[in-house]
Amino acid sequence: MRTEYLTASDKHTICLWKGRASYFSLQVEGDRLEHAAWYYPKPFKLAAGIQGRVAFESGVTVEPQSMRRTC
């Protein structure tokens, strides 16, 4: 994961079956989206499969750098 685009946010939410979510703000090429990504650092047992994964808000596209346009 390219963490240089992510900045830790102070926002946290609770999901009753996943646990406590922590958020990142996303900054790419001068554009900043507050709280645009989230993850569960210690998900509850039933959601253990999401540990280590990051979700992005609707409209955010994640693609390999080699696919990015340069012109």
N, CA, C and O atoms as a CHARMM CRD file, in Angstrom:
* protein
*
  284
    1    1 MET  N      0.84100  -1.17100   0.00000 PROA 1      0.00000
    2    1 MET  CA     0.00000   0.00000   0.00000 PROA 1      0.00000
    3    1 MET  C      0.89200   1.24200   0.00000 PROA 1      0.00000
    4    1 MET  O      1.88600   1.29700   0.72300 PROA 1      0.00000
    5    2 ARG  N      0.53200   2.23600  -0.81300 PROA 2      0.00000
    6    2 ARG  CA     1.28100   3.48500  -0.92400 PROA 2      0.00000
    7    2 ARG  C      0.80300   4.44700   0.15600 PROA 2      0.00000
    8    2 ARG  O     -0.10100   5.24800  -0.08000 PROA 2      0.00000
    9    3 THR  N      1.39300   4.37100   1.31600 PROA 3      0.00000
   10    3 THR  CA     0.92700   5.15700   2.46700 PROA 3      0.00000
   11    3 THR  C      1.27300   6.63500   2.37600 PROA 3      0.00000
   12    3 THR  O      0.77000   7.42000   3.18000 PROA 3      0.00000
   13    4 GLU  N      2.11000   7.04700   1.43100 PROA 4      0.00000
   14    4 GLU  CA     2.43500   8.46700   1.33500 PROA 4      0.00000
   15    4 GLU  C      1.22700   9.31100   0.92900 PROA 4      0.00000
   16    4 GLU  O      1.27700  10.53500   1.04500 PROA 4      0.00000
   17    5 TYR  N      0.15400   8.69800   0.46100 PROA 5      0.00000
   18    5 TYR  CA    -1.06200   9.41300   0.09800 PROA 5      0.00000
   19    5 TYR  C     -2.06400   9.49300   1.25300 PROA 5      0.00000
   20    5 TYR  O     -3.08100  10.17800   1.14700 PROA 5      0.00000
   21    6 LEU  N     -1.78000   8.80300   2.34300 PROA 6      0.00000
   22    6 LEU  CA    -2.71400   8.72400   3.47100 PROA 6      0.00000
   23    6 LEU  C     -2.19400   9.48300   4.68000 PROA 6      0.00000
   24    6 LEU  O     -1.01100   9.40700   5.01400 PROA 6      0.00000
   25    7 THR  N     -3.09300  10.22000   5.33400 PROA 7      0.00000
   26    7 THR  CA    -2.77400  10.91300   6.57000 PROA 7      0.00000
   27    7 THR  C     -3.78000  10.47800   7.61900 PROA 7      0.00000
   28    7 THR  O     -4.98600  10.53000   7.37700 PROA 7      0.00000
   29    8 ALA  N     -3.30600  10.05000   8.77500 PROA 8      0.00000
   30    8 ALA  CA    -4.21200   9.60600   9.83400 PROA 8      0.00000
   31    8 ALA  C     -5.16700  10.73400  10.21700 PROA 8      0.00000
   32    8 ALA  O     -4.76800  11.89300  10.33200 PROA 8      0.00000
   33    9 SER  N     -6.40600  10.37900  10.40800 PROA 9      0.00000
   34    9 SER  CA    -7.45100  11.31000  10.81300 PROA 9      0.00000
   35    9 SER  C     -7.78100  11.06600  12.28300 PROA 9      0.00000
   36    9 SER  O     -7.47600  10.00500  12.82700 PROA 9      0.00000
   37   10 ASP  N     -8.39900  12.04600  12.91700 PROA 10     0.00000
   38   10 ASP  CA    -8.82800  11.84800  14.30300 PROA 10     0.00000
   39   10 ASP  C    -10.25600  11.29600  14.37800 PROA 10     0.00000
   40   10 ASP  O    -10.80400  11.14800  15.47100 PROA 10     0.00000
   41   11 LYS  N    -10.85400  10.99600  13.23800 PROA 11     0.00000
   42   11 LYS  CA   -12.21500  10.46400  13.19900 PROA 11     0.00000
   43   11 LYS  C    -12.21300   8.96300  13.49200 PROA 11     0.00000
   44   11 LYS  O    -11.34500   8.22800  13.02300 PROA 11     0.00000
   45   12 HSD  N    -13.19200   8.52500  14.27100 PROA 12     0.00000
   46   12 HSD  CA   -13.41100   7.11200  14.57000 PROA 12     0.00000
   47   12 HSD  C    -14.91400   6.88000  14.63000 PROA 12     0.00000
   48   12 HSD  O    -15.67200   7.74300  15.07300 PROA 12     0.00000
   49   13 THR  N    -15.33200   5.70600  14.17800 PROA 13     0.00000
   50   13 THR  CA   -16.73300   5.31100  14.28700 PROA 13     0.00000
   51   13 THR  C    -16.79500   3.88400  14.81500 PROA 13     0.00000
   52   13 THR  O    -15.79000   3.17300  14.84900 PROA 13     0.00000
   53   14 ILE  N    -17.97600   3.48600  15.22100 PROA 14     0.00000
   54   14 ILE  CA   -18.17700   2.14100  15.76000 PROA 14     0.00000
   55   14 ILE  C    -19.19500   1.38900  14.90500 PROA 14     0.00000
   56   14 ILE  O    -20.26300   1.91400  14.58800 PROA 14     0.00000
   57   15 CYS  N    -18.85600   0.17200  14.54100 PROA 15     0.00000
   58   15 CYS  CA   -19.78400  -0.75000  13.89700 PROA 15     0.00000
   59   15 CYS  C    -20.03500  -1.87400  14.89200 PROA 15     0.00000
   60   15 CYS  O    -19.09300  -2.42400  15.46100 PROA 15     0.00000
   61   16 LEU  N    -21.28600  -2.21300  15.10000 PROA 16     0.00000
   62   16 LEU  CA   -21.62600  -3.20800  16.12100 PROA 16     0.00000
   63   16 LEU  C    -21.07100  -4.60100  15.83900 PROA 16     0.00000
   64   16 LEU  O    -20.89100  -5.38100  16.77300 PROA 16     0.00000
   65   17 TRP  N    -20.79700  -4.93200  14.59200 PROA 17     0.00000
   66   17 TRP  CA   -20.25000  -6.27300  14.33800 PROA 17     0.00000
   67   17 TRP  C    -18.80700  -6.25500  13.85100 PROA 17     0.00000
   68   17 TRP  O    -18.15000  -7.29600  13.88000 PROA 17     0.00000
   69   18 LYS  N    -18.27800  -5.09100  13.39600 PROA 18     0.00000
   70   18 LYS  CA   -16.87500  -5.02300  12.95800 PROA 18     0.00000
   71   18 LYS  C    -15.95300  -4.41700  14.00900 PROA 18     0.00000
   72   18 LYS  O    -14.78500  -4.79900  14.09200 PROA 18     0.00000
   73   19 GLY  N    -16.45000  -3.48500  14.80600 PROA 19     0.00000
   74   19 GLY  CA   -15.62600  -2.85100  15.83200 PROA 19     0.00000
   75   19 GLY  C    -15.41100  -1.37200  15.57000 PROA 19     0.00000
   76   19 GLY  O    -16.25300  -0.71000  14.96300 PROA 19     0.00000
   77   20 ARG  N    -14.29200  -0.86400  16.02600 PROA 20     0.00000
   78   20 ARG  CA   -13.96600   0.56500  15.93000 PROA 20     0.00000
   79   20 ARG  C    -13.15600   0.83300  14.66700 PROA 20     0.00000
   80   20 ARG  O    -12.09000   0.25300  14.46500 PROA 20     0.00000
   81   21 ALA  N    -13.67700   1.72100  13.82100 PROA 21     0.00000
   82   21 ALA  CA   -12.99100   2.09200  12.58100 PROA 21     0.00000
   83   21 ALA  C    -12.13200   3.32900  12.81800 PROA 21     0.00000
   84   21 ALA  O    -12.52300   4.24400  13.54300 PROA 21     0.00000
   85   22 SER  N    -10.97400   3.34200  12.20500 PROA 22     0.00000
   86   22 SER  CA   -10.09200   4.50700  12.17400 PROA 22     0.00000
   87   22 SER  C    -10.04600   4.99800  10.73300 PROA 22     0.00000
   88   22 SER  O    -10.21400   4.21400   9.79900 PROA 22     0.00000
   89   23 TYR  N     -9.81800   6.29000  10.55300 PROA 23     0.00000
   90   23 TYR  CA    -9.90500   6.90500   9.22600 PROA 23     0.00000
   91   23 TYR  C     -8.58900   7.52400   8.78200 PROA 23     0.00000
   92   23 TYR  O     -7.73500   7.88500   9.59200 PROA 23     0.00000
   93   24 PHE  N     -8.45800   7.63200   7.47100 PROA 24     0.00000
   94   24 PHE  CA    -7.37100   8.35200   6.82800 PROA 24     0.00000
   95   24 PHE  C     -7.97900   9.43900   5.94000 PROA 24     0.00000
   96   24 PHE  O     -9.06900   9.26500   5.39400 PROA 24     0.00000
   97   25 SER  N     -7.27100  10.55200   5.80200 PROA 25     0.00000
   98   25 SER  CA    -7.56600  11.51100   4.74600 PROA 25     0.00000
   99   25 SER  C     -6.63100  11.16500   3.60100 PROA 25     0.00000
  100   25 SER  O     -5.53900  10.63600   3.81400 PROA 25     0.00000
  101   26 LEU  N     -7.06100  11.46400   2.40500 PROA 26     0.00000
  102   26 LEU  CA    -6.34000  11.08500   1.19700 PROA 26     0.00000
  103   26 LEU  C     -5.90500  12.34900   0.46800 PROA 26     0.00000
  104   26 LEU  O     -6.72200  13.23900   0.23300 PROA 26     0.00000
  105   27 GLN  N     -4.62100  12.43800   0.10600 PROA 27     0.00000
  106   27 GLN  CA    -4.12000  13.59100  -0.62600 PROA 27     0.00000
  107   27 GLN  C     -3.29600  13.11700  -1.82200 PROA 27     0.00000
  108   27 GLN  O     -2.29000  12.42400  -1.67200 PROA 27     0.00000
  109   28 VAL  N     -3.75300  13.51300  -3.01800 PROA 28     0.00000
  110   28 VAL  CA    -3.08100  13.13200  -4.26100 PROA 28     0.00000
  111   28 VAL  C     -3.06800  14.34600  -5.18400 PROA 28     0.00000
  112   28 VAL  O     -4.10900  14.94200  -5.46000 PROA 28     0.00000
  113   29 GLU  N     -1.88100  14.70300  -5.65500 PROA 29     0.00000
  114   29 GLU  CA    -1.71100  15.78400  -6.63000 PROA 29     0.00000
  115   29 GLU  C     -2.45300  17.06200  -6.22300 PROA 29     0.00000
  116   29 GLU  O     -3.11800  17.68500  -7.05000 PROA 29     0.00000
  117   30 GLY  N     -2.33800  17.44800  -4.95500 PROA 30     0.00000
  118   30 GLY  CA    -2.93100  18.68700  -4.47200 PROA 30     0.00000
  119   30 GLY  C     -4.38500  18.59300  -4.06500 PROA 30     0.00000
  120   30 GLY  O     -4.91400  19.53800  -3.47800 PROA 30     0.00000
  121   31 ASP  N     -5.04800  17.49200  -4.35400 PROA 31     0.00000
  122   31 ASP  CA    -6.44300  17.30500  -3.94300 PROA 31     0.00000
  123   31 ASP  C     -6.48100  16.53800  -2.63300 PROA 31     0.00000
  124   31 ASP  O     -5.74800  15.56600  -2.45000 PROA 31     0.00000
  125   32 ARG  N     -7.34600  16.98400  -1.71400 PROA 32     0.00000
  126   32 ARG  CA    -7.44700  16.33300  -0.40700 PROA 32     0.00000
  127   32 ARG  C     -8.89700  15.93800  -0.14500 PROA 32     0.00000
  128   32 ARG  O     -9.80800  16.74900  -0.31400 PROA 32     0.00000
  129   33 LEU  N     -9.10500  14.69500   0.26700 PROA 33     0.00000
  130   33 LEU  CA   -10.41300  14.19500   0.67800 PROA 33     0.00000
  131   33 LEU  C    -10.31700  13.80700   2.14700 PROA 33     0.00000
  132   33 LEU  O     -9.58900  12.88200   2.50900 PROA 33     0.00000
  133   34 GLU  N    -11.05600  14.52100   2.98800 PROA 34     0.00000
  134   34 GLU  CA   -11.04000  14.23500   4.42100 PROA 34     0.00000
  135   34 GLU  C    -11.77800  12.92800   4.70300 PROA 34     0.00000
  136   34 GLU  O    -12.85600  12.68700   4.15900 PROA 34     0.00000
  137   35 HSD  N    -11.20400  12.10200   5.54000 PROA 35     0.00000
  138   35 HSD  CA   -11.82000  10.85200   6.01600 PROA 35     0.00000
  139   35 HSD  C    -12.27400   9.95400   4.85900 PROA 35     0.00000
  140   35 HSD  O    -13.33500   9.33400   4.93800 PROA 35     0.00000
  141   36 ALA  N    -11.48600   9.88300   3.79800 PROA 36     0.00000
  142   36 ALA  CA   -11.87000   9.17200   2.58300 PROA 36     0.00000
  143   36 ALA  C    -11.59700   7.67500   2.63000 PROA 36     0.00000
  144   36 ALA  O    -12.05800   6.93400   1.76200 PROA 36     0.00000
  145   37 ALA  N    -10.85900   7.22700   3.62800 PROA 37     0.00000
  146   37 ALA  CA   -10.53500   5.79800   3.73900 PROA 37     0.00000
  147   37 ALA  C    -10.63000   5.39100   5.19900 PROA 37     0.00000
  148   37 ALA  O    -10.40900   6.20400   6.09700 PROA 37     0.00000
  149   38 TRP  N    -10.95900   4.13000   5.42800 PROA 38     0.00000
  150   38 TRP  CA   -11.06200   3.64800   6.80500 PROA 38     0.00000
  151   38 TRP  C    -10.61600   2.20700   6.90500 PROA 38     0.00000
  152   38 TRP  O    -10.55200   1.48200   5.91200 PROA 38     0.00000
  153   39 TYR  N    -10.31000   1.81100   8.12000 PROA 39     0.00000
  154   39 TYR  CA    -9.86900   0.44500   8.38500 PROA 39     0.00000
  155   39 TYR  C    -10.22200   0.10100   9.82500 PROA 39     0.00000
  156   39 TYR  O    -10.53300   0.97600  10.63300 PROA 39     0.00000
  157   40 TYR  N    -10.16900  -1.17600  10.12600 PROA 40     0.00000
  158   40 TYR  CA   -10.44500  -1.68100  11.47700 PROA 40     0.00000
  159   40 TYR  C     -9.16000  -2.29500  12.01500 PROA 40     0.00000
  160   40 TYR  O     -8.82700  -3.42700  11.66400 PROA 40     0.00000
  161   41 PRO  N     -8.42400  -1.56100  12.87000 PROA 41     0.00000
  162   41 PRO  CA    -7.14400  -2.08100  13.35000 PROA 41     0.00000
  163   41 PRO  C     -7.28000  -3.35600  14.19200 PROA 41     0.00000
  164   41 PRO  O     -6.39900  -4.21500  14.17300 PROA 41     0.00000
  165   42 LYS  N     -8.38300  -3.46900  14.92300 PROA 42     0.00000
  166   42 LYS  CA    -8.63200  -4.65800  15.74300 PROA 42     0.00000
  167   42 LYS  C    -10.10200  -5.04900  15.59600 PROA 42     0.00000
  168   42 LYS  O    -10.89300  -4.83600  16.51500 PROA 42     0.00000
  169   43 PRO  N    -10.47600  -5.62600  14.43700 PROA 43     0.00000
  170   43 PRO  CA   -11.88400  -5.97800  14.24400 PROA 43     0.00000
  171   43 PRO  C    -12.33100  -7.08400  15.20000 PROA 43     0.00000
  172   43 PRO  O    -11.52600  -7.88200  15.68200 PROA 43     0.00000
  173   44 PHE  N    -13.62100  -7.10400  15.45500 PROA 44     0.00000
  174   44 PHE  CA   -14.17800  -8.17800  16.27400 PROA 44     0.00000
  175   44 PHE  C    -13.96200  -9.52700  15.57900 PROA 44     0.00000
  176   44 PHE  O    -13.69100  -9.57900  14.37900 PROA 44     0.00000
  177   45 LYS  N    -14.08400 -10.58900  16.32900 PROA 45     0.00000
  178   45 LYS  CA   -13.79800 -11.93600  15.83600 PROA 45     0.00000
  179   45 LYS  C    -14.58000 -12.29000  14.56400 PROA 45     0.00000
  180   45 LYS  O    -14.01900 -12.87500  13.63800 PROA 45     0.00000
  181   46 LEU  N    -15.85900 -11.94300  14.51500 PROA 46     0.00000
  182   46 LEU  CA   -16.68000 -12.27900  13.33900 PROA 46     0.00000
  183   46 LEU  C    -16.23100 -11.54400  12.07200 PROA 46     0.00000
  184   46 LEU  O    -16.55500 -11.97100  10.96400 PROA 46     0.00000
  185   47 ALA  N    -15.49700 -10.45700  12.22800 PROA 47     0.00000
  186   47 ALA  CA   -15.03400  -9.68300  11.07400 PROA 47     0.00000
  187   47 ALA  C    -13.51600  -9.75000  10.91200 PROA 47     0.00000
  188   47 ALA  O    -12.92800  -8.88600  10.26100 PROA 47     0.00000
  189   48 ALA  N    -12.89000 -10.73900  11.48200 PROA 48     0.00000
  190   48 ALA  CA   -11.42700 -10.84100  11.46700 PROA 48     0.00000
  191   48 ALA  C    -10.84000 -10.80100  10.05900 PROA 48     0.00000
  192   48 ALA  O     -9.69200 -10.38900   9.89300 PROA 48     0.00000
  193   49 GLY  N    -11.58100 -11.20900   9.06000 PROA 49     0.00000
  194   49 GLY  CA   -11.09700 -11.23800   7.68500 PROA 49     0.00000
  195   49 GLY  C    -10.82400  -9.86600   7.08700 PROA 49     0.00000
  196   49 GLY  O    -10.17100  -9.77200   6.04800 PROA 49     0.00000
  197   50 ILE  N    -11.30700  -8.80000   7.71600 PROA 50     0.00000
  198   50 ILE  CA   -11.06300  -7.46000   7.17300 PROA 50     0.00000
  199   50 ILE  C     -9.82200  -6.80000   7.77700 PROA 50     0.00000
  200   50 ILE  O     -9.44000  -5.70700   7.36000 PROA 50     0.00000
  201   51 GLN  N     -9.20000  -7.44400   8.74100 PROA 51     0.00000
  202   51 GLN  CA    -8.00200  -6.85900   9.34200 PROA 51     0.00000
  203   51 GLN  C     -6.91100  -6.70600   8.28800 PROA 51     0.00000
  204   51 GLN  O     -6.67400  -7.61800   7.49600 PROA 51     0.00000
  205   52 GLY  N     -6.24500  -5.54800   8.28000 PROA 52     0.00000
  206   52 GLY  CA    -5.19500  -5.28000   7.31200 PROA 52     0.00000
  207   52 GLY  C     -5.70000  -4.72200   5.98600 PROA 52     0.00000
  208   52 GLY  O     -4.90700  -4.46900   5.08000 PROA 52     0.00000
  209   53 ARG  N     -7.00200  -4.53100   5.86500 PROA 53     0.00000
  210   53 ARG  CA    -7.57900  -4.00000   4.62900 PROA 53     0.00000
  211   53 ARG  C     -8.05000  -2.56700   4.84000 PROA 53     0.00000
  212   53 ARG  O     -8.43100  -2.18500   5.94600 PROA 53     0.00000
  213   54 VAL  N     -8.02000  -1.78100   3.77100 PROA 54     0.00000
  214   54 VAL  CA    -8.47100  -0.39200   3.80800 PROA 54     0.00000
  215   54 VAL  C     -9.60900  -0.24800   2.80600 PROA 54     0.00000
  216   54 VAL  O     -9.51900  -0.73800   1.68100 PROA 54     0.00000
  217   55 ALA  N    -10.68100   0.42700   3.22000 PROA 55     0.00000
  218   55 ALA  CA   -11.82000   0.70900   2.34400 PROA 55     0.00000
  219   55 ALA  C    -11.79800   2.19000   1.99200 PROA 55     0.00000
  220   55 ALA  O    -11.34000   3.01900   2.77800 PROA 55     0.00000
  221   56 PHE  N    -12.30000   2.51700   0.79600 PROA 56     0.00000
  222   56 PHE  CA   -12.33600   3.89600   0.32500 PROA 56     0.00000
  223   56 PHE  C    -13.77200   4.29900   0.04700 PROA 56     0.00000
  224   56 PHE  O    -14.59800   3.47500  -0.34600 PROA 56     0.00000
  225   57 GLU  N    -14.05800   5.58300   0.25800 PROA 57     0.00000
  226   57 GLU  CA   -15.41500   6.07000   0.02200 PROA 57     0.00000
  227   57 GLU  C    -15.76900   5.97500  -1.45200 PROA 57     0.00000
  228   57 GLU  O    -14.89100   5.89700  -2.31200 PROA 57     0.00000
  229   58 SER  N    -17.05000   5.98400  -1.73000 PROA 58     0.00000
  230   58 SER  CA   -17.55300   5.90500  -3.10000 PROA 58     0.00000
  231   58 SER  C    -16.97000   7.03600  -3.94100 PROA 58     0.00000
  232   58 SER  O    -16.91100   8.18100  -3.49200 PROA 58     0.00000
  233   59 GLY  N    -16.55000   6.72300  -5.13000 PROA 59     0.00000
  234   59 GLY  CA   -15.98400   7.71900  -6.02900 PROA 59     0.00000
  235   59 GLY  C    -14.46700   7.74800  -6.05000 PROA 59     0.00000
  236   59 GLY  O    -13.87200   8.33300  -6.95500 PROA 59     0.00000
  237   60 VAL  N    -13.83400   7.12900  -5.07200 PROA 60     0.00000
  238   60 VAL  CA   -12.37100   7.06000  -5.04500 PROA 60     0.00000
  239   60 VAL  C    -11.95200   5.85600  -5.87500 PROA 60     0.00000
  240   60 VAL  O    -12.44400   4.74800  -5.65900 PROA 60     0.00000
  241   61 THR  N    -11.04400   6.06700  -6.82300 PROA 61     0.00000
  242   61 THR  CA   -10.53300   4.99600  -7.65800 PROA 61     0.00000
  243   61 THR  C     -9.07700   4.74900  -7.29300 PROA 61     0.00000
  244   61 THR  O     -8.26700   5.67500  -7.25200 PROA 61     0.00000
  245   62 VAL  N     -8.76200   3.50000  -7.03200 PROA 62     0.00000
  246   62 VAL  CA    -7.38700   3.11100  -6.72500 PROA 62     0.00000
  247   62 VAL  C     -6.87500   2.31400  -7.91200 PROA 62     0.00000
  248   62 VAL  O     -7.47500   1.31600  -8.31000 PROA 62     0.00000
  249   63 GLU  N     -5.74900   2.77000  -8.48100 PROA 63     0.00000
  250   63 GLU  CA    -5.19900   2.08900  -9.64900 PROA 63     0.00000
  251   63 GLU  C     -3.68200   2.08500  -9.56600 PROA 63     0.00000
  252   63 GLU  O     -3.09400   2.92600  -8.88400 PROA 63     0.00000
  253   64 PRO  N     -3.04600   1.14700 -10.25200 PROA 64     0.00000
  254   64 PRO  CA    -1.58400   1.11300 -10.26200 PROA 64     0.00000
  255   64 PRO  C     -1.01500   2.40200 -10.82900 PROA 64     0.00000
  256   64 PRO  O     -1.60900   2.98900 -11.73500 PROA 64     0.00000
  257   65 GLN  N      0.10800   2.84800 -10.32200 PROA 65     0.00000
  258   65 GLN  CA     0.71300   4.08300 -10.77300 PROA 65     0.00000
  259   65 GLN  C      1.01400   4.04300 -12.25200 PROA 65     0.00000
  260   65 GLN  O      0.92300   5.07600 -12.91500 PROA 65     0.00000
  261   66 SER  N      1.36600   2.89800 -12.79500 PROA 66     0.00000
  262   66 SER  CA     1.69600   2.80200 -14.20900 PROA 66     0.00000
  263   66 SER  C      0.49400   3.11900 -15.10400 PROA 66     0.00000
  264   66 SER  O      0.67400   3.38100 -16.29300 PROA 66     0.00000
  265   67 MET  N     -0.72100   3.10000 -14.56200 PROA 67     0.00000
  266   67 MET  CA    -1.92600   3.39600 -15.34200 PROA 67     0.00000
  267   67 MET  C     -2.29000   4.88000 -15.29800 PROA 67     0.00000
  268   67 MET  O     -3.17500   5.31500 -16.03500 PROA 67     0.00000
  269   68 ARG  N     -1.63500   5.65100 -14.46000 PROA 68     0.00000
  270   68 ARG  CA    -1.97700   7.05300 -14.30700 PROA 68     0.00000
  271   68 ARG  C     -1.52500   7.85300 -15.52400 PROA 68     0.00000
  272   68 ARG  O     -0.45500   7.61100 -16.08300 PROA 68     0.00000
  273   69 ARG  N     -2.34700   8.79800 -15.91700 PROA 69     0.00000
  274   69 ARG  CA    -2.00800   9.65200 -17.05900 PROA 69     0.00000
  275   69 ARG  C     -0.97400  10.68900 -16.65000 PROA 69     0.00000
  276   69 ARG  O     -1.00500  11.19800 -15.53000 PROA 69     0.00000
  277   70 THR  N     -0.07800  10.99400 -17.53900 PROA 70     0.00000
  278   70 THR  CA     0.95600  11.97800 -17.24700 PROA 70     0.00000
  279   70 THR  C      0.79400  13.24100 -18.07600 PROA 70     0.00000
  280   70 THR  O      1.60100  14.16100 -17.94300 PROA 70     0.00000
  281   71 CYS  N     -0.22200  13.31600 -18.92500 PROA 71     0.00000
  282   71 CYS  CA    -0.39600  14.53100 -19.73800 PROA 71     0.00000
  283   71 CYS  C     -1.75600  15.15400 -19.48800 PROA 71     0.00000
  284   71 CYS  O     -2.08200  16.18200 -20.08100 PROA 71     0.00000
